[in-house]
Amino acid sequence: MARKPQITLSSLDYERLQALLEKDGNAFPGREALEAELDRADVLEPKDMPADVVTMNSTVRFTLKESGKTSTLQLVYPRDMDGSSEKVSIFAPVGIALLGLRVGDELQMPSPTGQVTVHVEAITWQPESAGELHR
């Protein structure tokens, strides 16, 4: 497996995700992967977050390299999932894979057919760069 790129999280996202994992003691398929991502992340204050990093509530365009399929989705907390095809939960494998990546980064993630590679093409909206530091 290829080396994982470094990831960066805002302190607000980090604290909220840790609290969510503590509150929701239930296992879900990507729980260990999400915990591992949190453990390896660099954590910055929201005001210091680079505009090219996928944060919670960001809208990101990415490609699954093996299929060439490009999607644009907003990375959200489970409570914000509303059935929209434009959102992905942080508990979903692709949500876990996207968290903290920079534009241009790639990360392999599990899929029903093996491994797929997520490539971040662009961040079309990020709360921190929009001045929403306490969302």
Secondary structure, DSSP 8 states (H G I E B T S, - for coil): -------EEEHHHHHHHHHHHHH--S--TTHHHHHHHHHH-EEE-GGG--TTB--TT-EEEEEETTTTEEEEEEEE-GGG--S-TTEEETTSHHHHHHTT-BTT-EEEEEETTEEEEEEEEEEEE-TTTTT----
